[in-house]
Amino acid sequence: MSNYNLKLIQDVSYQILIDFDDFCAKHNLTYYMTYGTLIGAACHQDFIPWDDDIDVSMPREDYDRLLNELEKDLPAHLSLHHFKNTESYHLNFAKIFNKNTIIIEKAGQFNYRIGGAYIDIFPIDGVGNSYKTAVRKRKKLLLLLPFISISYLKLDKKKRPLWKNAAIWFSKLFDTKKLQYRLEKIVKKNSFQESSYVAMCVGQYRLGEILPKEVYGTPVKLKFRDRYFNAPQDYDRYLSSIYGDYMRLPPEEKRISGHNFVYVDLNKSYLDIDKDEIIKQLESDNQ
């Protein structure tokens, strides 16, 4: 991992959150701080000390409106990315990048994601009117998500086990974009408004993501740094479902980011770099 100033990344991400919050207020869109960002607000009124990005979530209807409207009204230094407007984008949630920065993240053993400092925006979807129905739908999605997440990986006979290469090869038999549209069609079958249970269906916490809709409810305000942002109405129940005892600090060895940033420059734009050349240099440095 490259050496970088974590606080400076947090500062840039925080400013994106401010711009995002302003946009949502202007357009009457509902959102919530979630995941580590919500823990940070609830426990520290700031970032978790080792966190390096910001996570927010939106009911599907608000999320879709955001994707349709945000690009028309974005500050010039920001860009919105999702699988419908960005080639080779293999995530089923959106990101807002600061275009005047560079962050290269190692995603898997042999692949890199290139962009700027960012915030993640997750859709919250309806998953039915009973917990049993919600679990069944979530498990169905967990069969499809891995195909999307590994389809962008490169085959490497020398460095990757045969079974992993076989799984990647099989995933490449399918059109990734079609899989992403298929996933979206499945998650949209139950509307957020008409469901008793909802979930961030593309989130990583499996069944912990399934919650009664009223847990999100009417947003409440929590302080994060020098400003107040939206949180789920019952944010304690949300965090307990995702993390268990979220008030307890994890062991010191686990107080690390879940991202592997291998190149960071907060004074240059990722739009101005030779991506192939910089990846070649990174791979050479790792040999």
Secondary structure as UniProt FT lines:
FT   HELIX           6..27
FT   STRAND          32..33
FT   HELIX           35..43
FT   TURN            49..50
FT   STRAND          54..59
FT   HELIX           60..69
FT   HELIX           70..72
FT   TURN            76..77
FT   STRAND          78..81
FT   TURN            83..85
FT   TURN            87..88
FT   STRAND          94..98
FT   TURN            99..100
FT   STRAND          102..106
FT   STRAND          112..115
FT   STRAND          118..126
FT   HELIX           131..150
FT   TURN            151..152
FT   TURN            157..159
FT   HELIX           162..171
FT   TURN            172..173
FT   HELIX           176..187
FT   TURN            192..194
FT   STRAND          197..199
FT   TURN            201..202
FT   HELIX           206..209
FT   STRAND          211..212
FT   HELIX           213..216
FT   STRAND          220..224
FT   TURN            225..226
FT   STRAND          227..231
FT   TURN            233..234
FT   HELIX           235..243
FT   TURN            246..247
FT   HELIX           252..254
FT   STRAND          261..265
FT   TURN            266..267
FT   HELIX           270..272
FT   HELIX           275..286
//
